[in-house]
Amino acid sequence: MKNLKFHCFYNSINLLHIFPQKKYYRFQFRMADEEKKFESVVFKPIGYASTWFKFKNATPRQPSVSALTRGSIKISTEVFSQPQHSLKNLAEFSHVWIIFLFHKNGRPFTKTMVAPPRLGGARVGLFSTRSPHRPNPIGLTLAKLEKVEGDTIHLCGLDLLDGTPIIDIKPYITSYDYPQDMKETDSAESHLDSAESHLDSTGSHLDSSSVPPTMISNPEWITLGGSEKTLNVAFTQDALSQIRQFSPEAEDPAYRLSFLKSPEEAQKAIEDILREDPRSIYRKMKGQDLLYFCVVDCMHVTTWFDEVIKKCEVLRVMPYSARQAMIEANKKQQWDNNLAKIEDKMKVM
Ligand SMILES: C[S@@+](CC[C@H](N)C(=O)[O-])C[C@H]1O[C@@H](n2cnc3c(N)ncnc32)[C@H](O)[C@@H]1O
């Protein structure tokens, strides 16, 4: 295993574009015969994520952005003949690790330094970040498990695009995944027991004063730019009354929420996503996107960002399908106008 060295080629992603019906991703690894290194590994997705994030724009940068970013993963029958059996006992856990492929990266990324959004342009080493732009485009998300239904798991706190291929799912196990400094205690076991006892009924850690001392440390730049860089989110009266029209039971399918459970959740989800300022650094620095658009569940949200007072205001919330229809109608109008101009010119000739 020590010699295991792999080079990821992007034949996989190209294959998918050429043969989308194939639905698998091939990672090829070169083998130097004399060294007996791994030549190739093929991952077949165990399923695909279903979320409301159709575009990277306003997809949370981490699951912690909002507990309301729900979604599901259906285990594929291409891997197991009885996929539901693979999920047995999983509901006994509160959280799961999701290992997935950044399938929309589009091109290989081999830069050693990257600029995380919270650092305002400063660059740090790639492996100190959770950037999606890495040589092997593998993502890792800790999500809360809402329920297991047959061959499907329902999760909250997702930062995955809709259709993301899932490579694996593993349970979050406190005694394995919450690091403890064994050397600091007389007995490793008693330390693990004490860590377990500092979880509440949902598996969340209680306030830091009650957690035993550990050797966990994070650099300052991770916490810097945390809460102080979040924005105040306000809603106009119009936007608030527009949100009230959306619900999972709405008669008109355009107003029917698929992931959020009430208009109150819809408002909170919009607030959570905007508070973290989802705009890209590039656009922010260029002064673009003062007016910003994003999709939350079935809602198309128009927002105004005020750079000076670090505030954003939600101006309008309309059904995403209605917004699409508006764009199509505009395109058709433009097309008709152009056609009319050409016809006029031809008449002159
Ligand atoms: C910063 S990454 C973090 C992902 C994961 N929590 C991790 O740490 O590996 C999250 C971002 O990846 C992007 N993303 C999510 N799913 C993707 C996919 N399937 N392909 C490409 N980019 C994706 C979205 O822009 C999202 O905001």
The ligand as a MOL file (V3000), in Angstrom:
LIG
                    3D

  0  0  0     0  0            999 V3000
M  V30 BEGIN CTAB
M  V30 COUNTS 27 29 0 0 0
M  V30 BEGIN ATOM
M  V30 1 C -16.2590 24.1340 -1.1580 0
M  V30 2 S -16.9900 22.6450 -1.7350 0 CHG=1
M  V30 3 C -17.0520 21.7130 -0.2520 0
M  V30 4 C -17.5990 20.3430 -0.4950 0
M  V30 5 C -17.3890 19.3810 0.6660 0
M  V30 6 N -18.0920 19.7960 1.8560 0
M  V30 7 C -15.9120 19.2310 0.9400 0
M  V30 8 O -15.4220 19.8330 1.8920 0
M  V30 9 O -15.2470 18.4910 0.2020 0 CHG=-1
M  V30 10 C -18.6780 23.0730 -2.0030 0
M  V30 11 C -18.8870 23.7130 -3.3420 0
M  V30 12 O -18.6050 22.7560 -4.3520 0
M  V30 13 C -19.3840 22.9950 -5.4940 0
M  V30 14 N -20.0030 21.7150 -5.8760 0
M  V30 15 C -20.9210 20.9900 -5.1900 0
M  V30 16 N -21.2240 19.8610 -5.8660 0
M  V30 17 C -20.4670 19.8740 -6.9900 0
M  V30 18 C -20.3280 18.9810 -8.0890 0
M  V30 19 N -21.0190 17.8540 -8.1680 0
M  V30 20 N -19.4580 19.3140 -9.0850 0
M  V30 21 C -18.7390 20.4500 -9.0190 0
M  V30 22 N -18.8370 21.3490 -8.0070 0
M  V30 23 C -19.6900 21.0640 -6.9990 0
M  V30 24 C -20.4470 24.0380 -5.1250 0
M  V30 25 O -20.0610 25.2640 -5.7390 0
M  V30 26 C -20.3160 24.1420 -3.6030 0
M  V30 27 O -20.5300 25.4680 -3.1750 0
M  V30 END ATOM
M  V30 BEGIN BOND
M  V30 1 1 1 2
M  V30 2 1 2 3
M  V30 3 1 2 10
M  V30 4 1 3 4
M  V30 5 1 4 5
M  V30 6 1 5 6
M  V30 7 1 5 7
M  V30 8 2 7 8
M  V30 9 1 7 9
M  V30 10 1 10 11
M  V30 11 1 11 12
M  V30 12 1 11 26
M  V30 13 1 12 13
M  V30 14 1 13 14
M  V30 15 1 13 24
M  V30 16 1 14 15
M  V30 17 1 14 23
M  V30 18 2 15 16
M  V30 19 1 16 17
M  V30 20 1 17 18
M  V30 21 2 17 23
M  V30 22 1 18 19
M  V30 23 2 18 20
M  V30 24 1 20 21
M  V30 25 2 21 22
M  V30 26 1 22 23
M  V30 27 1 24 25
M  V30 28 1 24 26
M  V30 29 1 26 27
M  V30 END BOND
M  V30 END CTAB
M  END
